[in-house]
Amino acid sequence: MKPKKENVKIVQKFRGHYLEDCDCQYCKYHQGRKRGCKLDKCRCDKEKLDAIAKGRTSRKQGATKWGS
């Protein structure tokens, strides 16, 4: 067990993927329009289903904790 670090502040915790984060253009196996995807099954299926189940379809632009 690692000792707890002092003076460490977590600014924003990871709460899960959004559906738009799992787009094929961000996948390292997708090689553009000409070649297409090299995989038979998408690597992001689990994350896509999890995002849909949690209702996390898109990010809100400019949304902050302080509301401006």
C-alpha positions as CSV (number, residue, x, y, z in Angstrom):
1,M,0.0,0.0,0.0
2,K,1.4,3.4,-1.0
3,P,1.5,6.2,1.5
4,K,-0.9,9.0,1.0
5,K,0.7,12.0,-0.6
6,E,0.2,15.3,1.2
7,N,-0.6,18.6,-0.5
8,V,-2.3,17.0,-3.5
9,K,-5.5,18.5,-4.9
10,I,-7.6,16.7,-7.4
11,V,-9.2,19.4,-9.6
12,Q,-11.6,17.3,-11.6
13,K,-12.4,13.7,-11.0
14,F,-13.0,11.3,-14.0
15,R,-16.7,10.5,-14.0
16,G,-16.8,8.4,-17.2
17,H,-16.8,8.7,-20.9
18,Y,-19.3,10.6,-23.0
19,L,-20.7,9.1,-26.2
20,E,-18.9,11.7,-28.4
21,D,-15.6,10.6,-26.7
22,C,-16.0,7.1,-28.3
23,D,-16.2,8.4,-31.9
24,C,-14.2,6.5,-34.5
25,Q,-12.0,9.5,-35.4
26,Y,-10.3,9.3,-32.0
27,C,-9.6,5.6,-32.3
28,K,-6.0,4.6,-33.0
29,Y,-7.2,1.6,-35.1
30,H,-9.3,3.8,-37.5
31,Q,-7.2,4.9,-40.4
32,G,-9.5,7.5,-42.1
33,R,-12.0,7.1,-44.9
34,K,-9.8,5.2,-47.4
35,R,-8.7,2.3,-45.3
36,G,-11.4,2.2,-42.6
37,C,-11.2,0.3,-39.4
38,K,-8.9,-2.7,-39.1
39,L,-10.9,-4.4,-36.3
40,D,-13.9,-6.7,-36.6
41,K,-15.4,-5.4,-33.4
42,C,-15.2,-1.9,-32.0
43,R,-12.9,-1.5,-29.0
44,C,-15.2,1.2,-27.5
45,D,-18.4,-0.8,-27.3
46,K,-18.2,-1.2,-23.5
47,E,-17.7,2.6,-23.1
48,K,-20.4,3.4,-25.6
49,L,-23.0,1.3,-23.8
50,D,-21.9,2.7,-20.4
51,A,-22.3,6.3,-21.6
52,I,-25.8,5.5,-23.0
53,A,-26.9,3.8,-19.8
54,K,-25.7,6.8,-17.8
55,G,-27.3,9.3,-20.2
56,R,-23.9,11.0,-21.0
57,T,-24.4,11.6,-24.7
58,S,-22.8,15.0,-25.2
59,R,-20.7,17.6,-23.3
60,K,-22.2,21.0,-22.5
61,Q,-20.0,23.7,-24.0
62,G,-18.7,26.2,-21.4
63,A,-20.3,24.4,-18.4
64,T,-18.3,25.1,-15.3
65,K,-18.8,24.5,-11.6
66,W,-19.3,28.2,-11.0
67,G,-22.0,28.6,-13.7
68,S,-20.7,31.3,-16.0
